[in-house]
Amino acid sequence: MEITDVRFRRFSDSGRLRALVSVTFDGVFAVHDIKIIEGDDRLFLAMPSRRTPDGKYHDIVHPVGPALRDALETRVLDEYRRAVPTAQM
């Protein structure tokens, strides 16, 4: 599965949310509302999630294995750093 497009829908500099991202795979499948979050020691991705009636959040989509998660995070954060040169690592 190849990441064919990364688009930033919104940037933020308040709170921990840094950006909302849409990613397209193989030119035919898009995932919207991936969040770039500023953690205590690094940026990371949070997958789109839905709040359940008990107040917990569950991912709607997510990579099944570490290889795709690493590739997705690397590509999206690299694009983010190019778009926002002062982005924290």
Secondary structure as UniProt FT lines:
FT   STRAND          3..11
FT   STRAND          17..25
FT   TURN            26..28
FT   STRAND          29..38
FT   STRAND          43..46
FT   STRAND          49..51
FT   TURN            53..54
FT   STRAND          57..59
FT   HELIX           66..83
FT   TURN            85..86
//
